[in-house]
Amino acid sequence: MAEFLLTSTAVVDGGTIPRRYTLRRRGSLAAAVVVGTTRRDRFAGAGPGRSGRARGRFIHWLAWDMTPDITGLGEGEAAPLEGRNDFGTVGYRGPCPPGGHGRHRYRFRLHAVAGDLGLAPGAGVRELERAVAAKVVAVAELVGTYQR
């Protein structure tokens, strides 16, 4: 399998997420035409999100259609196509756990996929997961923690 990494200029895998950061990916996968990114707070305890997923999984960002020439997104940059997060909006919403709830762990997962996902802007996590499932070529992951 080809090298496929997800790195950050500010987050060390397993380390604390600062308020401001950018993510980068390294590796060129010929089959990676589209990339879907899901960001999850696995310790969110407010019940099921708007995506309808199980308690404990809160989607902060869904993004796809990032071709291999897109090696990173800087602060404030949008992905080519973005989906509906559990805040009920389209686009990125960063870590914001309730005060006094301790550290929350955030998993940044990047899926390299072969072919077009065929998703419309604003698609939800279930649609993205179904579209990605049969086309995954490689997965890269970065985990960080954040506390208010």
N, C-alpha and C positions, 0 to 999 in steps of 0.2 A: 504494500500500500504506500502511496506517495506521502511525503511529509506534509502535514497540515496542522498548523499551530494557531492558537489564538493568544495574543499577548496584549498587554496594556502598557502604556508609558508610565502609569501611576499605580497599578494594582499588581502585586505579586500574588501568584496563585496561592490561595489559602490565607492571604493577608487582608488587611483592612482597606476598604474602599474610601478614598478621600472624596470630598465633595465634588471636586472637578477632576475629570479624567477622560482619556480617549482610548479606544480599543483598536488594535491592529491585527491583521492576520498575515501569516507568512506561508508561502508555499504556492506552487502553481499546479493546479490539477486540470488537465485537459478536459476532463469530463465535468468539471465544476462550472456549469453554465449559470446556475442560479444558487444562491446561498440563502437559507432561512435561519434567522437568529431568534432564539427564544430566551427571554430573561425571566428567571423565576425566583421568588422569595418563598422557599420551601417551608418557612416557619410562620408564615402569615396565619393568623388565627381568627380572622373575622368571618369565617364561614365561606361558602362557595362564592367565587367571583362571578362577574357577569358572563364569563366564558362558560359557566356551568360546571367547571372542573371541581374536583374534590377539595375539601378543606385542607389548608396547608400549602397549596400551590397557588401563587398569585402571579399573574403574567403582567410584567411591566412593559414589555416591548416585543413586537413581532415585526420582522423585516425580511424581505426577500428580493430577488432579482438583482443581487449584487454580483456582477460578473467578475471573473478572475483579475481583471485590471483594477478593480476597486480593492485596495489593500487596507483601507481603514476609513473610519468616519471620525472627523474631529468634532469637538464640542459644538453643538448647535446644528450640525449637518444632518439632513434627513437621508434615509435610505431611499433607493429608487421606488420601492413599493413597501408600504407599511400597513399593518393590520390593527385590529381592535384589541386593546389591552383590557385588563380587568378594572381599570378606572372608568371604562366605557368610552374612551377616546381613541383616536388613531394617532400613532406616533409614540415617542419615548417618554416615559415618566419614571424618574429615578427612584432610588431607595428612599423610603419615607416611612419606616416602621413607627408605630406609636411610641411616644416617649415612655420610658420606664419598662419597656419590654425586653431589654437586654439586646444582645447582638443577634442580628438576623443574617442568615447566609444567603448569598445571591449567586446563582449559577448562570454563567454566560455560556451558551452552547451554540456553536456554529456548525451547520450541516452543509457539506459540499454535496451537491446533487447533480445527477446527469439529466439534462433536459429541462425544458420549461415546466414550471409548476402549474401554469394555467390559472392562477388565482387573481381575482380582482382586488383592487385596493380596498382596504377595510375588512378583509377576510378575518375570521376568528381563529383561535388556536386549534380547534378541532379540524377545521378545513386545512390549515397549514400542516398539521401532523399527518393527516391522511394523504395529502399531496406529496409530502417529503418521504413517507415510509418506504415506498417501493423504489425510490430513486437515490437513496443515500449512498455516497461513495466513500465519505470519510466524515468523522466528527471530531471537533476540537472543543475543549472546554477550559474555562477559567472560573475559579470560585473565589469570591471575596466576601468579607463581612462588613456590616455597617450598623451603627448604633446611634440613636439620637440622645 
